[in-house]
Amino acid sequence: MEKAMDYLGIDLLCATNSLRHGHFPAKDCLFPLITKLLSYFLVAASMTVKLPQIMKIVDKKSVRGLSVTAFELEVVGYTISLAYCLHKKLPFSAFGEIAFLLIQALILMGCIYYFSKPLSVGAWVRVAVYFALAPALFAGKIDALVFEALYASKHLIFLSARVPQIWKNFRGKSTGQLSFLTCLMNLGGSMARVFTSVQVNAPFSMLLGIVLAVFTNGIIMSQILLYRVKEEKQVDAKKML
């Protein structure tokens, strides 16, 4: 057990020793422990975060109300993030969440494309370009400065991924086939990442990106709650007629 904890970088000794002597663990001991455990919890939770959205699309056989651009940009953002983490040889707790999110995002895009047939020529071109460039990114076969610039732009990419969906929801006054559970987990995960990033003294640019993710995910969640209440009222009104 201790070897497993050491491998994962989790130090339980300070907490267990304090409790053994009848003392509550000190902040300097407790906060790093909570941060590490929360990071691994987010990695575990990320394995299922997009499954509700995938299942909803497959069940309804529809992508009504979904912004294809938003989901494509998500794939690009996750790809850059994961490639950068692998290039920097960061610990699994730092990129495990991104790896699982990328796998699910690719499956999700496959579902969206499948139920959006026929695909435009532009969509096929974007797919071809992605699968041509992604291997080079993962192998780190690009200039170091370009890599840093790409990673620095990931926050803008993720912000841009949310804006088309927010705008589409606003214009249609509906969230279509957006999954409540997936959006809720996105919001919860980004809020947890604010805490973990503050604890590990993450760079300001990274913290700003996470705060923006909380803001945009919060907007989408509020749209789901607002528009679905209106849709339910409209359905009830039709039943009464």
Stockholm file with secondary structure:
# STOCKHOLM 1.0

chainA/1-241         MEKAMDYLGIDLLCATNSLRHGHFPAKDCLFPLITKLLSYFLVAASMTVKLPQIMKIVDKKSVRGLSVTAFELEVVGYTISLAYCLHKKLPFSAFGEIAFLLIQALILMGCIYYFSKPLSVGAWVRVAVYFALAPALFAGKIDALVFEALYASKHLIFLSARVPQIWKNFRGKSTGQLSFLTCLMNLGGSMARVFTSVQVNAPFSMLLGIVLAVFTNGIIMSQILLYRVKEEKQVDAKKML
#=GR chainA/1-241 SS CHHHHHHHTCCCHHHHHHHHTTCCCCHHHHHHHHHHHHHHHHHHHTTTTTHHHHHHHHHHTCCTTCCHHHHHHHHHHHHHHHHHHHHTTCCHHHHHHHHHHHHHHHHHHHHHHHTTCSCCHHHHHHHHHHHHHHHHHHTTCSCHHHHHHHHHTHHHHHHHHHHHHHHHHHHHTSCTTCCHHHHHHHHHHHHHHHHHHHHTTCCHHHHHHHHHHHHHHHHHHHHHHHHHHHHHHHHHHHHHC
#=GC SS_cons         CHHHHHHHTCCCHHHHHHHHTTCCCCHHHHHHHHHHHHHHHHHHHTTTTTHHHHHHHHHHTCCTTCCHHHHHHHHHHHHHHHHHHHHTTCCHHHHHHHHHHHHHHHHHHHHHHHTTCSCCHHHHHHHHHHHHHHHHHHTTCSCHHHHHHHHHTHHHHHHHHHHHHHHHHHHHTSCTTCCHHHHHHHHHHHHHHHHHHHHTTCCHHHHHHHHHHHHHHHHHHHHHHHHHHHHHHHHHHHHHC
//
